[in-house]
């Protein structure tokens, strides 16, 4: 892991220096390939102090302009159908989670440049209008608490504003729990959350409502896919619970949009083949990950990995990594 970090930083520093010397055209030379890109949130400034999920609206528009001008941007359906152009990078754009900021910032830009995209929506709205990772990131950042008790364990806040017990962060512990098992977390930080909701922070937690989801579903440029019911880590919870999460999310979106939902993206990119088979059995034709668990999984036609956009690198470096297809 240390060697990977060293390699990543060395590559970053060297190429940043080369960009400064004026080698951008040579470094960013077009090359053939295929990438499914995943964004999460879009905000006004590209804030990274809470987590790594947000790009600025300025960056997003610049990125869309660039890929439209230089590459072949196609729908996810066309990507699966391999409707690629030769001698260029073929790209499909996706969004995870279902943030209101996608509707507010991304949709108008995508419409402006006539760019197709798929939005993978978490359908938790009947339980909460936020996802637990966003809740935890925000309350951990703003709380004055330095210690909390969860599951009878003492979690202590570190310099990164993470609560940790025996070397395990509260967030990583929560990834192993169902939504109902997380309820005490919401109680612990109830006061903090009430204050946060009064701050101008909606871009970092507010989800789309049914009306906004339906409008996207009706737009010919866009496709709606499922991202589960409550954004649980499906490989960490009991299999029957995971099946419920997958099916419930699909059913809710089909009710909202009055059409079949045939695309699914695993929360956190975490999957196993048992869950993939269940997805295919209930009607998902396209199943999205982040990284494959094994080379063998790459041969499953329904299964595709995605390139996660990184808000910590500059625009030119992001394009370079995109062309390369990886960060290390």
C-alpha positions in Angstrom: 0.0 0.0 0.0 2.9 2.4 0.9 4.6 1.6 -2.4 1.3 2.3 -4.4 1.0 5.7 -2.6 4.7 6.6 -3.5 4.2 5.6 -7.1 1.0 7.6 -7.3 2.6 10.7 -5.9 5.7 10.4 -8.0 3.6 10.1 -11.2 1.5 13.1 -10.1 4.4 15.3 -9.3 6.4 14.5 -12.5 3.4 15.0 -14.8 2.3 18.2 -13.0 5.8 19.5 -13.7 5.6 18.5 -17.3 2.3 20.3 -17.7 3.9 23.4 -16.3 6.6 23.1 -18.9 4.0 23.1 -21.7 3.8 19.5 -22.6 0.0 19.3 -22.3 -0.8 18.6 -25.9 1.7 15.7 -26.0 0.6 14.2 -22.7 -3.1 14.5 -23.4 -2.9 13.0 -26.9 -6.1 11.1 -27.7 -6.0 7.3 -27.5 -8.5 4.5 -28.1 -10.3 3.0 -25.2 -13.5 2.8 -23.2 -14.3 4.3 -19.9 -17.5 4.5 -17.8 -17.0 7.5 -15.5 -18.7 7.9 -12.2 -19.3 11.3 -10.5 -21.1 11.7 -7.2 -21.9 15.3 -6.2 -21.5 18.7 -7.9 -21.3 21.8 -5.8 -20.3 25.5 -6.3 -16.7 25.3 -5.1 -15.5 21.6 -5.2 -15.4 21.3 -1.4 -13.2 18.4 -0.2 -13.1 19.0 3.6 -16.1 16.7 4.3 -15.2 13.9 1.9 -14.0 13.2 -1.6 -17.4 13.1 -3.4 -17.8 16.6 -4.8 -16.6 18.5 -7.9 -17.2 22.1 -8.6 -19.8 23.1 -11.2 -17.0 25.0 -13.0 -14.8 21.9 -13.2 -17.8 19.8 -14.3 -18.7 22.1 -17.2 -15.0 22.4 -18.3 -14.8 18.6 -18.2 -18.0 18.1 -20.2 -16.8 20.7 -22.8 -13.5 18.9 -23.1 -14.7 15.4 -23.5 -17.4 16.4 -26.0 -14.8 18.2 -28.1 -12.2 15.5 -27.9 -13.8 12.1 -27.3 -16.9 10.1 -28.1 -19.5 10.4 -25.3 -22.3 7.9 -25.5 -25.1 6.5 -23.4 -24.5 3.6 -21.0 -26.8 1.5 -23.2 -24.7 2.3 -26.3 -21.6 1.6 -24.3 -22.8 -1.9 -23.4 -23.8 -2.4 -27.1 -20.2 -1.4 -28.0 -21.2 1.4 -30.3 -17.7 2.8 -30.1 -15.8 5.0 -32.5 -12.3 3.9 -33.5 -9.1 5.9 -32.6 -10.7 7.8 -29.8 -11.7 7.4 -26.2 -15.3 6.3 -25.8 -17.0 7.5 -22.6 -20.2 6.9 -20.7 -21.1 9.2 -17.8 -22.8 8.1 -14.6 -23.7 9.6 -11.3 -24.2 7.7 -8.0 -26.4 8.4 -5.0 -29.2 10.7 -6.3 -28.1 14.1 -4.9 -30.3 17.1 -5.5 -27.1 18.9 -6.7 -27.1 16.6 -9.7 -30.5 17.9 -10.7 -29.5 21.5 -9.8 -26.1 21.7 -11.4 -25.3 18.7 -13.6 -28.5 18.3 -15.5 -28.5 21.8 -17.0 -24.9 21.4 -18.2 -25.6 18.0 -19.7 -28.6 19.4 -21.5 -26.6 22.4 -22.7 -24.1 20.1 -24.4 -26.6 17.3 -25.2 -24.6 14.8 -23.2 -26.3 11.5 -22.2 -25.9 10.3 -18.6 -27.2 7.6 -16.2 -28.2 8.6 -12.6 -28.0 5.8 -10.1 -30.5 6.7 -7.4 -30.7 5.6 -3.8 -34.4 5.5 -2.8 -34.3 6.1 0.9 -36.6 9.1 0.9 -39.4 7.5 2.9 -36.9 6.9 5.7 -34.7 10.0 5.4 -33.8 12.7 2.9 -30.1 12.0 3.3 -27.7 9.1 3.1 -25.9 7.9 6.2 -22.3 8.5 4.9 -23.2 12.2 4.3 -24.8 12.5 7.7 -21.8 11.0 9.4 -19.3 13.1 7.4 -21.1 16.3 8.3 -21.8 15.7 11.9 -18.3 14.4 12.5 -16.9 17.6 11.0 -19.1 20.0 12.9 -19.7 18.3 16.3 -17.9 19.5 19.4 -18.0 16.0 20.8 -14.6 14.3 21.0 -15.9 11.0 22.2 -19.1 8.9 21.6 -20.4 5.5 22.7 -21.7 3.3 19.9 -22.4 -0.4 20.4 -21.0 -0.1 23.9 -17.6 1.0 22.4 -15.8 4.3 22.9 -15.0 6.1 19.7 -12.6 8.9 19.9 -12.3 11.8 17.4 -8.9 12.0 15.7 -7.2 14.9 13.8 -9.0 13.9 10.6 -12.3 14.5 12.4 -13.1 10.7 12.2 -14.3 8.8 15.2 -12.2 5.7 15.8 -12.3 2.6 18.0 -9.4 0.2 18.1 -8.1 1.5 14.8 -11.5 1.1 13.0 -13.3 4.2 12.0 -17.0 4.7 12.7 -17.7 5.0 9.0 -16.0 1.6 8.3 -18.0 0.1 11.1 -21.2 1.5 9.7 -20.5 0.0 6.4 -21.1 -3.4 8.0 -24.6 -2.5 9.3 -28.1 -2.3 8.0 -30.0 1.0 8.1 -32.0 -0.1 11.1 -28.8 -1.0 13.0 -27.6 2.6 12.3 -30.5 4.3 14.0 -28.6 5.0 17.2 -26.0 7.0 15.2 -28.8 9.4 14.2 -29.8 9.8 17.8 -26.3 10.4 19.0 -25.9 13.3 16.6 -29.5 14.5 16.6 -28.7 18.0 17.9 -25.8 18.5 15.5 -28.0 17.5 12.6 -30.7 20.0 13.4 -28.1 22.7 13.3 -26.5 21.5 10.1 -29.9 21.5 8.3 -30.1 25.2 9.1 -26.8 25.9 7.4 -26.4 26.4 3.6 -25.0 22.9 3.2 -27.9 21.3 1.2 -25.5 20.4 -1.6 -23.7 18.0 0.6 -26.6 15.9 1.7 -30.0 16.7 0.1 -31.4 14.0 -2.2 -33.7 14.4 -5.2 -37.4 14.0 -4.5 -39.8 11.9 -6.6 -40.8 14.8 -8.9 -37.1 15.6 -9.8 -36.3 11.9 -10.3 -39.4 11.6 -12.6 -38.4 14.6 -14.7 -34.9 13.1 -15.2 -36.5 9.7 -16.1 -38.6 11.4 -18.8 -35.7 13.2 -20.3 -34.5 11.4 -23.5 -30.9 12.2 -22.7 -30.9 10.5 -19.4 -31.5 7.1 -17.8 -32.4 6.3 -14.2 -30.7 3.3 -12.5 -30.9 1.9 -9.0 -28.3 2.4 -6.3 -30.2 0.2 -3.7 -32.7 1.3 -1.1 -30.7 2.7 1.8 -27.0 2.7 0.5 -26.0 -0.2 2.7 -22.8 -2.1 1.8 -24.5 -5.1 0.3 -21.7 -7.6 0.8 -21.5 -6.8 4.5 -25.1 -7.4 5.5 -27.1 -10.6 5.5 -27.9 -11.9 2.0 -31.7 -11.7 2.5 -31.3 -8.1 3.6 -29.1 -7.3 0.6 -31.7 -8.9 -1.7 -34.4 -6.7 -0.1 -32.2 -3.6 -0.6 -31.8 -4.3 -4.3 -35.4 -5.3 -5.1 -36.9 -2.5 -3.0 -34.8 0.2 -4.7 -35.8 -1.1 -8.1 -39.5 -1.2 -7.3 -39.6 2.3 -5.9 -37.9 3.8 -9.0 -40.2 1.9 -11.3 -43.2 3.3 -9.5 -41.7 6.9 -9.7 -40.8 6.8 -13.4 -43.4 4.3 -14.6 -40.8 2.4 -16.5 -38.6 -0.7 -16.0 -35.3 -0.1 -14.3 -32.6 -2.3 -15.8 -29.4 -0.8 -14.5 -27.9 -1.2 -11.0 -24.8 0.2 -9.4 -23.4 -1.4 -6.2 -23.0 1.1 -3.3 -19.3 1.6 -2.5 -18.7 -0.6 -5.5 -18.7 -3.6 -3.2 -20.2 -6.8 -4.8 -20.0 -10.6 -5.0 -21.2 -12.9 -7.7 -24.1 -14.2 -5.7 -25.5 -10.6 -5.6 -24.7 -10.1 -9.2 -26.7 -13.2 -10.2 -29.6 -12.0 -8.1 -29.5 -8.6 -9.9 -29.6 -10.4 -13.2 -32.4 -12.7 -12.1 -34.7 -9.8 -11.2 -34.2 -8.0 -14.4 -31.1 -5.8 -14.3 -29.3 -6.0 -17.6 -26.4 -3.7 -16.7 -24.6 -4.0 -13.4 -22.0 -1.4 -12.4 -19.0 -1.7 -10.0 -15.9 0.3 -9.3 -13.2 -2.4 -9.6 -13.5 -6.0 -10.6 -12.8 -8.6 -7.8 -11.0 -10.8 -10.3 -10.0 -11.0 -13.9 -12.6 -13.8 -14.4 -15.4 -11.3 -13.5 -14.4 -9.2 -16.5 -15.9 -11.9 -18.8 -19.4 -11.4 -17.4 -21.1 -9.2 -20.0 -23.6 -7.5 -17.7 -20.8 -6.4 -15.3 -18.7 -3.3 -15.9 -16.1 -1.4 -13.8 -16.0 2.4 -13.6 -13.4 5.2 -13.4 -14.1 7.3 -10.3 -13.5 11.0 -10.8 -11.0 12.4 -8.3 -11.5 16.0 -6.8 -8.0 16.1 -5.4 -6.2 16.5 -8.8 -6.2 19.3 -11.3 -8.0 19.3 -14.6 -5.2 18.3 -16.8 -4.0 15.5 -14.5 -7.6 14.2 -14.3 -7.7 14.0 -18.1 -4.4 12.2 -18.1 -5.5 9.7 -15.5 -8.7 9.2 -17.5 -6.8 8.4 -20.7 -4.6 6.1 -18.7 -7.6 4.4 -17.1 -6.2 4.3 -13.6 -4.5 6.4 -10.9 -1.4 4.2 -10.3 
